[in-house]
Amino acid sequence: MKINKFVILSLTIVSLLLLTSCASKNPTTAETGAGSGIPLEQVKTEKDQAGTAQSQIQEGVVDSEGIREPGSQTAISEGRTSAPFLPIYFDFDRYTIRPDMRSRMEHNAKVMLDHPDIKVEIQGNCDERGTNEYNLALGEKRAKVARDYLVNMGVDPGRITIISLGEEKPLDPRHNEEAWAKNRRDDFVIYR
């Protein structure tokens, strides 16, 4: 009888520990809003940045000859993305392209269609939450969905490579929602 009580007590304690370790650690805050994951200030400025890059292309400020190799200071438009491309951002634990990122994808497709000599590497990135293995797989799914979107827009798939960086190269090393939102992204890096 004593053994039965001990077994039941042990199972109860283990169950409670398992349940509490699965609790959500990602509270919604007023700064990001429910479900968005991106700070309100960033959402407001993304349209301005997309318009600036588009106007540079139309004005001839950026052309295929003016594009530098990845890593040079003039090649970066936002984050680690090569100009004139724009990065796209994802919701937490998702790899679908958000409606507010579709205009960026259309912009990136137009750049590739207008400049057939450009090749791009799409780098899938994640925030620090989750295991390394999980984040590498999620980063790959994010890069693949962006590649598929470009291909559906008419871009030759032979001009696109993908890689997952997982959580290994964060843009923002802080440990808060604002930083995590910046790190959940695809970068578009030009190579020749």
C-alpha positions as CSV (number, residue, x, y, z in Angstrom):
1,M,0.0,0.0,0.0
2,K,2.9,2.4,0.8
3,I,4.4,1.7,-2.6
4,N,1.1,2.5,-4.3
5,K,0.9,5.9,-2.6
6,F,4.6,6.6,-3.4
7,V,4.0,5.8,-7.1
8,I,0.9,7.9,-7.3
9,L,2.6,10.8,-5.6
10,S,5.6,10.6,-7.8
11,L,3.5,10.5,-11.0
12,T,1.5,13.5,-9.8
13,I,4.7,15.5,-9.1
14,V,6.2,14.6,-12.5
15,S,3.0,15.5,-14.3
16,L,2.9,18.9,-12.6
17,L,6.5,19.6,-13.5
18,L,5.8,18.7,-17.1
19,L,2.7,20.9,-17.3
20,T,4.5,23.9,-15.8
21,S,7.5,23.6,-18.1
22,C,5.2,23.8,-21.2
23,A,3.7,27.1,-20.1
24,S,3.9,29.9,-22.7
25,K,6.8,32.3,-22.3
26,N,5.7,34.7,-25.0
27,P,3.2,37.2,-23.5
28,T,1.5,39.6,-25.8
29,T,2.5,43.2,-25.1
30,A,1.0,46.5,-25.9
31,E,4.1,47.4,-28.0
32,T,3.5,44.6,-30.6
33,G,-0.2,43.9,-30.4
34,A,-1.8,40.5,-30.5
35,G,-0.4,38.2,-33.1
36,S,1.7,40.6,-35.0
37,G,5.2,40.2,-33.4
38,I,6.4,43.3,-35.1
39,P,6.7,46.6,-33.3
40,L,4.2,49.2,-34.5
41,E,7.0,51.6,-35.5
42,Q,8.5,49.1,-37.8
43,V,5.2,48.4,-39.6
44,K,4.7,52.1,-40.2
45,T,8.2,52.6,-41.7
46,E,8.3,49.5,-44.0
47,K,6.2,51.1,-46.7
48,D,8.5,54.2,-46.7
49,Q,11.5,51.9,-47.1
50,A,9.9,49.9,-49.9
51,G,9.0,53.2,-51.7
52,T,12.6,54.5,-51.3
53,A,14.2,51.4,-52.8
54,Q,11.7,51.4,-55.7
55,S,12.3,55.0,-56.5
56,Q,16.1,54.4,-56.5
57,I,15.6,51.7,-59.1
58,Q,13.3,53.9,-61.2
59,E,15.6,56.8,-61.0
60,G,18.6,54.7,-62.1
61,V,20.4,55.2,-58.8
62,V,20.7,51.4,-58.5
63,D,21.3,49.2,-61.5
64,S,22.8,45.8,-61.9
65,E,26.3,47.2,-62.5
66,G,26.0,49.3,-59.3
67,I,25.3,46.2,-57.1
68,R,28.2,45.3,-55.0
69,E,29.3,41.9,-53.7
70,P,27.6,40.8,-50.4
71,G,29.4,42.2,-47.4
72,S,30.3,45.6,-48.8
73,Q,28.8,48.5,-47.0
74,T,27.0,49.9,-50.0
75,A,25.3,46.6,-50.8
76,I,23.1,46.6,-47.7
77,S,19.6,48.0,-47.9
78,E,18.2,46.7,-44.6
79,G,19.6,44.2,-42.1
80,R,21.8,41.8,-44.2
81,T,19.8,42.1,-47.4
82,S,21.5,43.4,-50.5
83,A,20.2,46.6,-52.1
84,P,17.8,47.0,-53.9
85,F,16.1,43.9,-52.3
86,L,14.0,44.1,-49.2
87,P,13.9,41.5,-46.4
88,I,10.7,39.9,-45.3
89,Y,9.6,39.2,-41.8
90,F,7.6,36.3,-40.3
91,D,5.4,35.8,-37.3
92,F,6.6,33.7,-34.4
93,D,6.8,30.0,-35.3
94,R,5.4,30.6,-38.8
95,Y,6.8,30.3,-42.3
96,T,3.9,31.7,-44.4
97,I,4.4,35.0,-46.1
98,R,2.3,37.6,-44.2
99,P,0.0,39.8,-46.2
100,D,2.0,42.9,-45.3
101,M,5.1,41.3,-46.7
102,R,3.7,40.5,-50.2
103,S,4.5,43.9,-51.6
104,R,8.1,43.3,-50.6
105,M,8.1,40.0,-52.4
106,E,6.6,41.6,-55.5
107,H,9.3,44.3,-55.3
108,N,12.0,41.6,-55.0
109,A,10.5,39.6,-58.0
110,K,10.4,42.8,-60.1
111,V,14.1,43.5,-59.3
112,M,15.0,40.0,-60.4
113,L,12.9,40.1,-63.6
114,D,14.3,43.6,-64.5
115,H,17.9,42.4,-63.9
116,P,18.3,38.9,-65.4
117,D,22.0,38.8,-64.5
118,I,21.3,38.9,-60.7
119,K,21.5,35.7,-58.7
120,V,20.2,35.8,-55.1
121,E,20.7,33.6,-52.0
122,I,17.7,33.6,-49.7
123,Q,18.8,33.2,-46.1
124,G,16.1,32.0,-43.7
125,N,16.5,33.3,-40.1
126,C,14.8,32.6,-36.8
127,D,14.8,34.1,-33.4
128,E,16.6,32.4,-30.5
129,R,13.5,30.5,-29.1
130,G,13.4,26.8,-30.0
131,T,16.2,24.3,-30.4
132,N,19.0,24.7,-33.0
133,E,17.6,21.8,-35.0
134,Y,14.0,23.2,-35.0
135,N,15.2,26.7,-36.0
136,L,17.4,25.4,-38.9
137,A,14.3,23.5,-40.2
138,L,12.1,26.5,-39.8
139,G,14.6,28.8,-41.5
140,E,14.8,26.4,-44.4
141,K,11.0,26.5,-44.7
142,R,11.0,30.3,-44.7
143,A,13.7,30.4,-47.4
144,K,11.8,27.9,-49.5
145,V,8.5,29.7,-49.3
146,A,10.2,32.9,-50.5
147,R,11.9,31.1,-53.3
148,D,8.6,29.5,-54.4
149,Y,6.9,32.9,-54.3
150,L,9.6,34.4,-56.6
151,V,9.4,31.4,-59.0
152,N,5.6,31.8,-59.2
153,M,6.1,35.4,-60.1
154,G,8.2,34.3,-63.1
155,V,11.8,34.3,-61.7
156,D,14.0,31.5,-63.0
157,P,14.6,29.0,-60.1
158,G,18.2,28.5,-61.3
159,R,19.0,32.1,-60.1
160,I,17.9,31.4,-56.6
161,T,19.7,29.4,-53.8
162,I,18.5,29.0,-50.3
163,I,20.1,28.4,-47.0
164,S,18.9,28.3,-43.4
165,L,20.9,30.2,-40.8
166,G,18.5,29.2,-38.0
167,E,19.2,31.4,-35.0
168,E,22.9,31.6,-35.6
169,K,23.1,35.2,-37.1
170,P,20.7,37.5,-35.3
171,L,20.4,41.1,-36.4
172,D,19.5,42.1,-32.8
173,P,21.1,40.1,-30.0
174,R,18.7,41.3,-27.3
175,H,16.3,39.0,-25.7
176,N,12.9,40.7,-26.1
177,E,10.0,40.7,-28.6
178,E,11.3,43.7,-30.6
179,A,14.6,41.9,-31.2
180,W,12.9,38.5,-31.9
181,A,10.7,40.2,-34.5
182,K,13.7,41.6,-36.3
183,N,15.4,38.2,-36.3
184,R,12.5,36.2,-37.8
185,R,13.2,37.1,-41.4
186,D,14.5,36.1,-44.9
187,D,17.4,38.1,-46.2
188,F,18.1,38.4,-50.0
189,V,21.8,38.5,-50.7
190,I,23.1,39.0,-54.2
191,Y,26.0,36.8,-55.5
192,R,27.5,36.4,-58.9
